[in-house]
Amino acid sequence: MGKKDAVKFVILRTLGNFLLIFAIFGVFATFGPALYYEARFRIIEARGINFEVADEPTGLGDLADQQAENNTTSQNQGGGASFADLLTGSTNQVLTPPDTQFSIVIPKIGAVSKITPNVDPSDKDKFLPVLRESVAHAQGSVFPGLVGNIYLFAHSADSFWNAGRYNAIFYLIKDLEAGDEIIIFFEKERYTYIVTESKIVEPDDVSFITRATQGGEQLILQTCWPPGTTWDRLLVFARPRKTDTPFR
């Protein structure tokens, strides 16, 4: 092998290694958050971890004080219990909303997040910065306790490779089933909803956000589907726990 051939071989091999590393990084950057939350949920299932939320009229502050005293539960604020808590901590853990003005708590999957109100779902320059920090409440949808659709979303629509940066908190709503609880805190009041069904729709299908609820109240959660992509949308529907009014 001549000197030129040797140099060419080294350059090609270096370039090949770089492209391989870049491809691996791209896969982890795109699907890493989904894999993380999937592994986290499987640990929750395997250990039988039970997440509790403060029951009325018990105050959140009282529950947190009790936890600090006996150290039998683990409080969660904003992002889910750590792997260390899930692996070695108590099987009874407390989920605390980061902001009782507007937050979501999903006990089954151990998810909590602040909600930003009145976000335009059609303007990515407005909703993408919000989704880096919280779940978004769609502008034009109602608030808890009112008749109509409460539409909450956590998805990225700017590009495939950026999807994983925005919707991690809702990755596991795919595991929600009929009968599971979703709890919304709004203006220091607690609203409990029961999952009724889920659907996968095309990304440009917005009919569910505008469809009338026939006099009832309905909560809709939206995220991207499959996790880590922007191909379709997964919608989870829920209704107030003490209401039997049909929605569709």
N, C-alpha and C positions, 0 to 999 in steps of 0.2 A: 504494500500500500504506500503510494507516494505521499509527500508532505501535504499537497493540496487535498488529496482524498482523505487524509487523516483529519485535517482541519474541518473539512466538510462533514465528516462523520461526527466529530465532536459537536459541531454547531447543530446538526440535525438531532442528535441525541439530547442535547440540552434543551432545544426547542420542544422536542417530544415530551420530555420530563416536565417542562413548564406547563405545557398544554394539559397534561394528565393531572398535575397538581391543581391547575385552575379549574378543571372539570370537577374534580373531587370537592374543591371548595364551593363551587357553584351548587352542587347537589346538597351539601350540608347547609349552605346558606338558605337554600330554598325550602328544603324539607326538614332541616334540623329542628326548628321549633315544633313542628308537628310530631316528630319522633320523640322529642323531649316530653311533651304533654301526654302522648300516648303511653310512654313508659311510666310516667307519673301515675296515670289513671290505673294501669295494670297493677301497680304496687298498692294503690288504694283498694282495689278489688281483692287482691291476694291476701292482704292483711285484715280485710274487713273493717276498714276505717270508717267511722261514722262522723260526719260533719254536722254540727248543730249550729243553729242561729238563735239568738236571743228570742225567747217566746214572750209575747205580751202577757202581763204588764211588766215582766222583768226587764230592767233597763240594761242597755249595752254596757254602760259603765259598771254596774253591779256585777255583770257576768265577767267582765275583764278583771275586776278586783278579786272575785272568787278564784279565777284561774291563777292569778299571781300568788294567791295565798297557798293553795293546795298543790299547784303545779301538776294537776292531773289532766289538764287539757292544754291544747296549744292554740293560741290566737293567730288568726290570719288577717292580714291587711293588704289588700291590693293585688297580690300576685300568686296566691296559693302557697300552701305549706312547702317548705324546702324538702329536698330528698332526704336529708338527715332526719327531719321530723317524721316523714312518712315511713322511713325504714326502721327507726328506733324509738320514735315518740309514742305517745299514748294513742290508742285506737279510738279515743273520743276527743275530737278537736272542735274548736269553736271558730266559726267564720264571722268576722266582724266587717261590716261595710266601711270602706274608707271615707265615705261622706254620706251621712244620712239625709242630705238634701236631695241627692239623686245617685243611687248606686244599684247594682245588681248582685245578687248572691244566688249561686246554684249549688245546693248542698251535695247532690249526687256526684258531681265532678270536682267539687272543692274549688269552685271558681268564684272570685269576687272582682268587681271592677267599678270604678267611678263611671258615671254616665254624663256625657256632655249634651245639654239640650239644644234642640233647634239647629241641627247641622244639615246643610243642604246636601242630599245624597247624590245630586247630579253635578256637583262642582268639586272635583278632586283637589283643587288648590285649597279648598276649605276643609274637606273631610279627611284628607290624608294626614295633615299635622295633628288633627284630633285623635285619629286612630293609633298614633304612636303612644298616646298616653291613656286612652280610655275607650270605652264603647260609645257610640254615637246614637243619639235619639234623632230620628229623621224629622226634619222640618215639615210641618203640615200634618203630622200625626199627633194624636192626643196624648195627654199625660195620664198617669194612673188615677183610677177612680172616675174617669169620664167615659161616656159612650163613644165608641169608635176603636180604631186600631192604634195601638202603641207599637211603634216600629223601631226596633233597636238593631243596629248593624255594626259589624266589625269585619270589614273586608277591604282588600286593595284592588283597584281596577286600573292602576297605571301600567303595570308590567308583570309578567310571569315571575321574574326573578326577585321582585320586591314584595311578592304576596306574603311571604313568611314574616315580614317586618311588622305587619299591621294587625293581623287577625288572630294572634296566638290565644287570646283569652277565650275565644269561641271555638277553638279547634274541636273540643270534646262535646259540643252540643249534638254531634252525630250520635252520641251514646245515650241521649235522653229518650225516654220511652213514655208512652201514655201513662199518666198517673204521677210522674215525677214533679217535684216542686221547683218553681222559679220564684224568687222573692225579690221584689223591687222596693227600695226605700226611696220615698219621695216626700220632700218637705217634712222630714222627721216622722213620717207615717210609714207603716209597713203594709205592703200589699202582696198577698200570696196568690200565685197562679198555678194551675195544674196543666201539664202538657196534655194536649189532645191528639196531635199528629205532627208529622214532618213531611216535607215535600222537597224535591230537587227541581229547580226551574232554570230556564235559560237566563243569562246575565242581564238581558234587556227586558225581562218580564217584570213590570212594576204594577201589575194589576192587583196584587194582594195588598199593596199599600193604599190603594184608592178604593178598593171594594167596600161597599157598605156592610155593616155588621148586623143589620136587621135589629137595631135597638139594643145591642149588647156591647160588651167591652171585650177586646181581644188583644193579647200580647203576641207579637211576632218577633222572633230573633232571626237574624240573617248572618250568614258567613259564606266564605267561598267553598266550593266543592269541585274536585277532591281537595283535602287540606293541602295548603302550600301552592295552590294554583288559582287562576282566575277564570277557569273554564265555565263553571256553572255556579248556582247559588243554592245553598241549603237553607230552607226555612223551617223553623220550629214554631208551632202554634200552641198557645195556652190560653186558658180562660180563668177568670176569678174563681177562687176555691169555693165560694158560697153562692155562685151564680150558675143557673142551669139554662140561661138564655142561649139559643142557637146563634151561631155567628155567620154561617154561610148558607 
